[in-house]
Each structure stands twice: as C-alpha cells, then as structure tokens.
Amino acid sequence: MPNPPARARVTLTGISSRTWEHPADRGALVALRKLKGFDTVLKAMSGLVSERAVRLSVLGSAVRVDERQFARVHRLLVDVATVLDVPELPEVYVANNPLTNAMTIGIDRPFIVINSGLVDLLDDEELAFVLAHELGHVMSGHAVYQTLLQRLLALSLGLASIPLGGLGIRIIIAALFEWSRKAELSADRAGLLGVQDPSVALRVHMQLASGGHVGDLDPTSFLAQGQEYVGAGDLRDSVLKLLLIENRTHPFAVVRAAELRAWVDAGDYTAVLGGSYPRRTDDGDATVSEAAKEAARSYAEAFQQTQDTLGRLVHDAAGWMGTAKTWWDERFGRSGD
C-alpha cells in the first residue's frame, strides 16, 4: 500500500523507559516477584536457557535485518530508535510466518523477531509503530520475562499429563501471562512516542483486529467498541472475560486501542512531547516505593472508574496488593516475608 509522507518528530533525548511504563506493568512485576518460588525458577531457567542457543535458533531460521536485507525495516528501525534515543540498536530478524505478530526475546542481549505477515500487512508508519513498540520492550527489560514465559510454556507441556504436575510452575505461568498483557500496554505507549501520531497507533490496532481490512473500519466505532468491551459490567461478562484472556500474552486489540487513547486523553502523551519526562540519568534515584505508590494509585482509580468492577478487581488484585505492600514495607521499615 502507498506510504504517507514522513513528518517531523521530536527527539526524546535521554528518555527513560519509566516514561511509558504502565503502572499495571510495574505492579504486576512486583506481584510476580513476590510469588513463592519465582526467584528460584528464574535463576534455574536462566541457567538452563543458553542465550547463544536462542540466538542461533533464530539466526538459522529467520533473516537478519540490515542495510541490504529488509532495508525498509532497517530504515524504519533507525528512525524510531533515533526518536526514542535508544543507546544501542538490537538485532532484528524477519521470520517466515503469516501470523501478524512480533516479539522481543533474549536474556543478556535482547533481539526482535517480526513475522513476515506483519511486514506484508503494514505500511511504513504502521510498521514503525510496531518497531518502536518492540524497542519499548527492549528498553523496559521485558525480554527476560518473555523468554522465561516461552520456556516455561514449553516445559509445562511435558507436565500436562501428570495430575497436579508442575502446579507451582503453572501458577507462575499464569502470573507471567498477566504481566505480559500489562507489558503490552507499556510498549504501545513507546510505539506511539516513536511515531508521534495517535492515528497511526489506532490504525495498527485496527489492522490487527481486522486482518488488514482497515479500509472497512471506522476509528470512532472501533474505539467505542473497545469502551463497550472494557465497560461491560454484567457479572457473567466479568467472569467470561477473565476466562477469555487467561492464556493470552496480549490484550485484545480493541482494549489496547482504548487504553492507549485513555493515556493520550489524560495529557501524558502531550506532556512527554513537550519535554516533561524522566531521564535515564535519573533512573538510579527512582525508588521502588514511588513505582509502588503510582501503581497502587492507578489500580484504585481504575477500580473507581470502571463499570466492570468484578473483573477489574480480580484481574488487578495481585498487582495492587504487591505494590501496596512494597510501598508500606519501604516507608515504615518493615521487612518482607
């Protein structure tokens, strides 16, 4: 499809990943780390999973992007990396897969894999959003946990036939799924900051939902559909929505569009473009309690505002309690369990 002309964008010099990290992302990670046995599993899996083995698998089955291979993708990567002031470009690979998906994996040196179906579907601006989204994952350090999730999923298949087999691992997998959905909301914000056009971000979500029939969709109706889904308040709907997403790494496209629109409408996006954002040089001064308080405040506001109170309460309870406890312990000097 034809590509629209490029627009001038603001370079976000020294931007910290804290700028786009959704409080629920950080809250879910805090809660995840408090799960009994999580640290043990993380250390064990990190030792078992060879970074080189993971990289070699992709190196042998996909195409590495550079100035000569998938030059279009490379050019867009450099553009959004410049806008987000990424310290070091990660490797990017295009995999032969018709599914419209991309992921960031790796433990020591994260890299990005984009499916060919996504490259074929999206125009330049839309693909730039996806690349900035994945760079957001890289800069937020999400790749470690995504890699852990993929390996634990593979391990759990071998335990499926055993009664109660790997129950502890399954609990951690469920928590990682919850975190993964939250992390996508963070990365969507990074994607928007990379392209600096909310209509492009919305168009990507419309593309993902429609399978490429974006010309048949209406942005206002699409956003209204997302609000309808998020706000469905019937008890049965609340339970059904929990069941629908429990094994999904990504929120539904209409939900992602609604969440990102809410961030824009709140004024945070405009403030960042105006230069009001945390810098990486100050990351060392950011305390756990600050993140915990922000996350707890976010959960409380969501609970007060949403019509889907049961679904929101159950879905976010672990993250809220985890962040609230961290803030309490740090503020009043009480040691954790």
BELDACOR-V321085 format. One record per residue. RES is the residue in one small letter. SS is DSSP state (alpha for helix, beta for strand, coil for the rest). PSI is psi as a letter, one per 20 degrees, with the letter a starting at -180 (NA if undefined). Layout:
BEGIN
RES/SS/PSI + RES/SS/PSI
END
This chain:
BEGIN
m/coil/q + p/coil/q + n/coil/p + p/coil/q + p/coil/q + a/coil/q + r/coil/q + a/coil/p + r/coil/q + v/coil/p + t/coil/p + l/coil/m + t/coil/p + g/coil/j + i/beta/p + s/coil/q + s/alpha/i + r/alpha/h + t/alpha/g + w/coil/i + e/coil/o + h/coil/p + p/alpha/h + a/alpha/h + d/alpha/g + r/alpha/h + g/alpha/g + a/alpha/h + l/alpha/g + v/alpha/g + a/alpha/h + l/alpha/g + r/alpha/i + k/coil/i + l/coil/p + k/coil/p + g/coil/i + f/alpha/g + d/alpha/h + t/alpha/g + v/alpha/g + l/alpha/g + k/alpha/g + a/alpha/g + m/alpha/h + s/alpha/h + g/alpha/h + l/alpha/h + v/coil/o + s/coil/p + e/alpha/g + r/alpha/h + a/alpha/g + v/alpha/g + r/alpha/g + l/alpha/h + s/alpha/g + v/alpha/h + l/alpha/h + g/alpha/i + s/alpha/i + a/beta/a + v/beta/p + r/beta/p + v/coil/p + d/coil/a + e/coil/i + r/coil/h + q/coil/p + f/coil/l + a/alpha/h + r/alpha/g + v/alpha/g + h/alpha/g + r/alpha/g + l/alpha/h + l/alpha/g + v/alpha/h + d/alpha/g + v/alpha/h + a/alpha/h + t/alpha/g + v/alpha/g + l/coil/j + d/coil/l + v/coil/p + p/coil/h + e/coil/p + l/coil/p + p/coil/r + e/coil/q + v/beta/p + y/beta/q + v/beta/p + a/beta/q + n/coil/n + n/coil/p + p/coil/i + l/coil/p + t/coil/n + n/coil/q + a/beta/q + m/beta/q + t/beta/p + i/beta/r + g/coil/q + i/coil/g + d/coil/g + r/coil/n + p/coil/q + f/beta/r + i/beta/p + v/beta/p + i/beta/p + n/beta/q + s/alpha/h + g/alpha/h + l/alpha/h + v/alpha/h + d/alpha/h + l/alpha/g + l/coil/q + d/coil/a + d/alpha/g + e/alpha/g + e/alpha/g + l/alpha/h + a/alpha/h + f/alpha/g + v/alpha/g + l/alpha/g + a/alpha/h + h/alpha/g + e/alpha/h + l/alpha/h + g/alpha/g + h/alpha/g + v/alpha/g + m/alpha/h + s/alpha/i + g/coil/k + h/coil/h + a/alpha/h + v/alpha/g + y/alpha/h + q/alpha/h + t/alpha/g + l/alpha/g + l/alpha/g + q/alpha/g + r/alpha/h + l/alpha/h + l/alpha/g + a/alpha/h + l/alpha/h + s/alpha/h + l/alpha/h + g/alpha/i + l/alpha/i + a/coil/h + s/coil/i + i/coil/p + p/coil/p + l/coil/j + g/coil/p + g/coil/k + l/alpha/g + g/alpha/g + i/alpha/h + r/alpha/h + i/alpha/g + i/alpha/h + i/alpha/g + a/alpha/g + a/alpha/h + l/alpha/h + f/alpha/g + e/alpha/g + w/alpha/g + s/alpha/g + r/alpha/h + k/alpha/g + a/alpha/h + e/alpha/h + l/alpha/h + s/alpha/g + a/alpha/h + d/alpha/h + r/alpha/g + a/alpha/h + g/alpha/g + l/alpha/g + l/alpha/h + g/alpha/h + v/alpha/h + q/coil/l + d/coil/o + p/alpha/h + s/alpha/h + v/alpha/g + a/alpha/g + l/alpha/g + r/alpha/h + v/alpha/g + h/alpha/h + m/alpha/h + q/alpha/g + l/alpha/h + a/alpha/h + s/alpha/i + g/coil/k + g/coil/j + h/coil/l + v/alpha/h + g/alpha/i + d/alpha/j + l/coil/q + d/coil/p + p/alpha/g + t/alpha/g + s/alpha/h + f/alpha/g + l/alpha/h + a/alpha/h + q/alpha/g + g/alpha/g + q/alpha/h + e/alpha/g + y/alpha/g + v/alpha/h + g/alpha/j + a/coil/o + g/coil/i + d/coil/q + l/alpha/g + r/alpha/g + d/alpha/h + s/alpha/g + v/alpha/g + l/alpha/h + k/alpha/h + l/alpha/g + l/alpha/h + l/alpha/h + i/alpha/i + e/coil/h + n/coil/k + r/coil/p + t/coil/i + h/coil/q + p/coil/r + f/coil/q + a/alpha/h + v/alpha/h + v/alpha/g + r/alpha/g + a/alpha/g + a/alpha/g + e/alpha/g + l/alpha/h + r/alpha/h + a/alpha/h + w/alpha/g + v/alpha/g + d/alpha/h + a/coil/i + g/coil/i + d/alpha/g + y/alpha/g + t/alpha/h + a/alpha/h + v/alpha/g + l/alpha/h + g/coil/i + g/coil/j + s/coil/n + y/coil/q + p/coil/q + r/beta/q + r/alpha/h + t/alpha/i + d/alpha/j + d/alpha/h + g/alpha/h + d/alpha/i + a/coil/p + t/coil/q + v/alpha/h + s/alpha/h + e/alpha/g + a/alpha/h + a/alpha/g + k/alpha/g + e/alpha/g + a/alpha/g + a/alpha/h + r/alpha/h + s/alpha/g + y/alpha/g + a/alpha/g + e/alpha/g + a/alpha/h + f/alpha/h + q/alpha/h + q/alpha/h + t/coil/q + q/coil/h + d/coil/m + t/alpha/g + l/alpha/g + g/alpha/g + r/alpha/g + l/alpha/g + v/alpha/g + h/alpha/h + d/alpha/j + a/alpha/g + a/alpha/g + g/alpha/g + w/alpha/g + m/alpha/h + g/alpha/g + t/alpha/h + a/alpha/g + k/alpha/g + t/alpha/g + w/alpha/g + w/alpha/g + d/alpha/g + e/alpha/h + r/alpha/h + f/alpha/j + g/coil/k + r/coil/p + s/coil/q + g/coil/r + d/coil/NA
END
